[in-house]
């Protein structure tokens, strides 16, 4: 019996082409590709600007049912579908998020697809890559240092040191930095105050970089960041600290999309990676927009399940970046649907058509939801070796009854060949031009009503509830002129409700809003329902303990 | 009258060659140069290993008199001499340190030479460059996170949380992080304890990276780091925390030398940048050793004046990396010598031959000192427009009387053409092979005696003094097996003594040792005399406030 190869083994056997060659296929001249090694490159801003008059390709979003511990394989399917489209002769680019470095040292595992549907060089992508996250960390912490420096030298702006909301960041799982007291040690070190660190992906700078549509827009957004308040409660912005210019300088290369390739040598942008809870969880607008100019089809993904990821993709990213999605692919797996149907993790290998059918309520609701945004849908059944034909058929039959088509996809084992049927259908849907995309709420709607619209239309909750202080905060943001911003929901990804244990398609629930935060630079209002962790910790035995270079100089223990 | 161009204007007018072309001149195949953009590249480890049987070129150290606010131009002279040697037909490489990103946002100014003796691309080199410092920051902070994680999950090693000496680092001037209390906020965040941040260049990882001679040596040294002590005062090492492998993975690219070019398209390695006080202050051993295989001459520099920089270059870097310097060039300026001769900063423009002559005592002593290491000497008089011929002649006459030759060098205005005379002399000295280099103390000498040797022979102090606790610490290190390590002196760079105001060539002083620290991974003992700042702050009006991108998208306000 053949041994199943690990992701890293497959990735290492990849026959990568020089990145300049991948770029050439897209019509990018050598001087506009800034290489980082021989298999990674950034695309120059000048070249991107020069594309503005070209017609946009078709935009395909890959999203998923609510995630379960069984795994759905959204990134893997995004890569597989991209390879499949290229395989059937459609000029296609893939747009993915960049993984974060810190978590690699906690739990084993990368974020560059899997099996024969991966982007490479996977080790580089998962570690320092082209330095984007380091640049974001530097820019973020420069602002932090300038804030404390301002206070140290006299605090001319009158910042209330108890009300500084701008923290520091590090791309590391380090719970010891969540809450600190800084500026200890005497007069030379400033005024002691409470502070803390988040992981870099949770930085507002990350969200800003991913939504900015130009270097000017980046600087404008950075200037708008609210870093804290004065004793009279007036806001202090990053531009008041005079930090926006220097921060933009630190980010000027990070703003450029990163080009890599799939195992089948198809082009992929991997750029930006904002949190999918307190931020919108999609790759950069710069990359997606550039991709649409360079290819006829762009396949991209959004974080978590469609209730969170697709909703934010539509209502935040597409709204703000002027994108018009043509097709949405919802990824489901037999295993995950079984879990939504009530099966425990240990019993997933046994055939259980009834449980699949029961769990399909989850998929069905996501299909209904995406329809509300006016975007045509296809379903990808990401195949696992233990899936039976009867189980797969239950899904495709269900899809057909609901007016969409579902396809068994074997890209994990077969690469692009395994998504050919899906690819043909998706291309046909996109080419038909039937998408009538629109966000689910208008800019002008009051903030409270925007949240209620999402909760009712997408989560199928009866209502939203919040303390008076939270409701007052919504009104205060509207009074300050932030009422036109979209909403960025932060809730559990495991359920339509705020209870992670409510699988399937729960109804009759209520969404309690615990907290609301302003991301004035990212230009959205974060609505927090439940516990949101912005600085992870390491597990008892972190994978870092077994990571190292082997005798051949290759990385061991990381994947 | 012609306007004098600024460094950045000159750098922007540079006609840079593709870095692959620069590499080709050195015989480096394309696949062994890992490009970072079109004008920066890293050299592969495989290629470096393959050079081991080649004959070494000649090694030329550029050092200086004690620095003054007037400036000496050591980096500028290193670049100018490298260009001059290439100009007279000598195949020469330059090896410099990488500048730190953080300080760029405090005071205006870069660290890539000046005038027509610069390395380019200067903006990249001064900012993120190839990400080496970010990798060092990540590796350092991974160890920090793993230490607090170990304590959180039960502290099996029995670390005393009051005795953790491993801090965190950030490449930013941020005084608020010098002293913090971390792990606040309750049970989920660990056990509150005192902690703090240093700037990345002060990280022991930086010193280790610069002294490591292979990836295996890097990992071995990291494992040796002492991160703290147990309640029974036993040491805890990085390898006890099982961090060395993962840290080495994070540093595997940072270990590779970075290739750039001078304005005259000559090759330069810019790699590593350890502090010149608590560390040894030279570029990486990897780069210097690779340079010696690739070129017939390597010009490199050491931090601060020759009393600190050259001494550590000889006694730490050359000793440990097995280097044999052939010539030492001591840089002096008329202006700086005037300051050593008692002239104030405001009166430097007036001709004052007597002051120059008086200040020459400082140069004279450095000449005597370098002779003690057995290395032939030349003097570079780095020319300023206000210098008079009589002043320059006073220096060259003095040199001649002391058995060495001094040369007026106009590389700042003229590039390599301005150092031709110096270059010819230096090449001749090197080719003669008369260097009889040896460190100034033996490995076997007791630690206290090593310090006394440096203080007497180099600083010309009568003695060294220290509290009993410090003297006991020396003995404790010897008992622990660290007695064979060299000494890394941390004292003011402005004087031979520990009093920064004692210019010229002071005698009859005593060197008080305030503190002694072990850098077990870097393999030296740091002896601290005076205040050493390992985390700078920003000034009242940081240059960050005026840094930004101009209408052309070019960086303004940085230089």
Interface residues (C-beta under 8 A of the other chain):
Chain A: X31 X34 X35 X36 X37 X38 X45 X101 X105 X127 X128 X131 X134 X135 X137 X138 X141 X142 X144 X145 X146 X148 X149 X152 X153 X154 X168 X170 X171 X172 X173 X174 X175 X176 X177 X178 X179 X180 X181 X182 X183 X184 X185 X188 X189 X190 X194 X195 X196 X215 X219 X242 X243 X244 X245 X246 X248 X249 X250 X252 X253 X537 X538 X540 X542 X543 X544 X545 X546 X547 X548 X549 X553 X555 X557 X558
Chain B: X31 X34 X35 X36 X37 X38 X45 X101 X105 X127 X128 X131 X134 X135 X137 X138 X141 X142 X144 X145 X146 X148 X149 X152 X153 X154 X168 X170 X171 X172 X173 X174 X175 X176 X177 X178 X179 X180 X181 X182 X183 X184 X185 X188 X189 X190 X194 X195 X196 X215 X219 X242 X243 X244 X245 X246 X248 X249 X250 X252 X253 X537 X538 X540 X542 X543 X544 X545 X546 X547 X548 X549 X553 X555 X557 X558
